[in-house]
């Protein structure tokens, strides 16, 4: 019996920023105000048109505001402690390049 696999593409940093913001119920204007940046900057980051100048500081603030691990925002890595969090399960589902049987 052969098994074929489907590859789910890895999300970009911008994808994870947008998904976490929406999951937290925040608008771009909300996260911009929290981080002290322009809403246009948020839009560009979420579309992967630009990266924040101080990426680590922004990701720390974004993680705190959206209650997601900074490791996931930066690299798509889900820390073991977060895997069992039912509130975050839908956020992390299919977030990385993973092979699933078709």
C-alpha positions as CSV (number, residue, x, y, z in Angstrom):
1,X,0.0,0.0,0.0
2,X,1.5,3.3,-1.0
3,X,0.9,6.6,0.8
4,X,1.1,9.9,-0.9
5,X,1.8,13.1,0.9
6,X,0.5,16.6,0.6
7,X,2.9,19.4,1.5
8,X,1.4,22.4,3.3
9,X,3.6,25.4,2.6
10,X,5.3,27.2,5.5
11,X,3.7,30.4,6.6
12,X,5.8,33.5,6.4
13,X,6.5,35.8,9.4
14,X,3.9,38.2,7.9
15,X,1.3,35.3,7.8
16,X,1.9,34.5,11.4
17,X,1.8,38.1,12.5
18,X,-1.6,38.6,10.8
19,X,-3.0,35.3,12.0
20,X,-2.0,35.9,15.6
21,X,-3.5,39.5,15.5
22,X,-6.8,38.2,14.1
23,X,-6.9,35.3,16.6
24,X,-6.4,37.9,19.4
25,X,-9.3,39.9,18.1
26,X,-7.2,43.0,17.3
27,X,-7.3,45.3,14.3
28,X,-4.2,46.6,12.6
29,X,-4.9,50.0,14.3
30,X,-5.0,48.3,17.7
31,X,-1.6,46.5,17.3
32,X,-0.1,49.7,15.8
33,X,-1.2,51.7,18.9
34,X,0.2,49.0,21.2
35,X,3.5,48.9,19.5
36,X,3.8,52.6,18.9
37,X,4.1,52.4,15.1
38,X,2.0,53.4,12.1
39,X,-0.8,51.2,10.9
40,X,0.8,51.3,7.4
41,X,3.9,49.6,8.9
42,X,1.7,46.8,10.3
43,X,0.1,46.3,6.9
44,X,3.5,46.1,5.2
45,X,4.8,43.6,7.8
46,X,1.8,41.4,7.5
47,X,2.1,41.4,3.7
48,X,5.9,40.6,4.0
49,X,6.7,43.8,2.1
50,X,9.0,45.0,4.8
51,X,10.5,43.7,8.1
52,X,10.5,45.8,11.2
53,X,13.8,47.6,11.8
54,X,13.9,46.3,15.4
55,X,12.4,42.9,14.7
56,X,13.0,41.3,18.1
57,X,11.5,44.3,20.0
58,X,8.4,44.3,17.7
59,X,8.0,40.5,18.0
60,X,8.3,40.6,21.8
61,X,5.5,43.3,21.9
62,X,3.4,41.5,19.3
63,X,3.7,38.2,21.2
64,X,2.7,39.9,24.5
65,X,-0.3,41.7,22.9
66,X,-1.6,38.5,21.1
67,X,-0.6,36.0,23.7
68,X,1.3,33.8,21.3
69,X,4.9,32.5,21.7
70,X,7.6,34.7,20.0
71,X,9.3,31.5,18.7
72,X,6.2,30.8,16.7
73,X,6.0,34.4,15.3
74,X,9.6,34.4,14.3
75,X,10.3,30.8,13.1
76,X,7.0,28.9,13.2
77,X,8.2,26.8,16.1
78,X,5.6,25.8,18.6
79,X,7.1,25.5,22.1
80,X,6.1,22.2,23.9
81,X,4.3,24.1,26.6
82,X,2.1,25.8,24.0
83,X,1.1,22.6,22.2
84,X,-1.4,21.6,24.7
85,X,-3.1,25.0,25.0
86,X,-6.6,24.5,23.6
87,X,-6.9,28.3,22.8
88,X,-3.9,28.2,20.6
89,X,-4.5,24.9,18.9
90,X,-6.4,26.3,16.0
91,X,-3.8,29.0,15.6
92,X,-0.9,26.5,15.3
93,X,-2.8,24.0,13.1
94,X,-1.1,23.6,9.7
95,X,1.2,26.5,10.5
96,X,4.4,24.9,9.2
97,X,5.6,22.8,6.4
98,X,4.2,19.5,7.4
99,X,3.5,16.3,5.5
100,X,0.1,14.8,5.9
101,X,-1.2,11.6,4.2
102,X,-3.4,12.6,1.2
